[in-house]
Amino acid sequence: MLEFEVFSVKVRLYFGFFAVLMLYLYIGGRTGALVEAALVCCLLHELGHLTAMFLFGCLPRRVSFYAGGIRITPRGMNRLSRTAAAVILSAGCLVNLLLAGASWLAGLEGIVRINLGLAAFNLLPLPWLDGGRLLALLRN
């Protein structure tokens, strides 16, 4: 693992992230631009979370790039209202749904499927995904 700090945010880069990234790029070279588009959609998903965090004054403590994706650990999330926390947790999926709608209007069926798939996957009620975190927030 490689760790460094950028503007007081710890960034962790795990080997698995690069292994999966290289695999995606290898597959993408054989299947066209949809794999690269999926990577961009994943980054935009995380940018949605970051944007919501900044809007609520909740800065990231750590950003980890690992084989399962990207995890943003917020600073001071427990001090936010439930509504603010729910907005931050759902912002990534909202970005994917907005991108799916815009892509549908533009006739980009592959991009629509990628974004709907990302939103649906991230909303699964598993503890390490957005859906699981939203469910835990609603239970408390």
VENRA-V362530 format. One line per field, one symbol per residue. psi: psi as a letter, one per 30 degrees, with the letter a starting at -180 (. if undefined). burial: + if it has 9 or more other ideal C-beta (glycine too) atoms within 8 Angstrom, else -. Layout:
psi=???
burial=???
This chain:
psi=kkklkjhgkkkkjkeeeeeeeeeeeeeefffafeeeeeeeeeeeeeeeeeeeeeeggjlkekjkjlffbkkkjlkgefflleeeeeeeefeeeeeeeeeeeeeeefgieeeeeeeeeeeeefgkhkfgleeeeeeeefe.
burial=--------++++++-++++++--++-++-----++++++-++++++++++++++-+-+++-+++++---+++++-++--+---++++++++++++++-++--++------++-+++-++--+++----+++++++++---
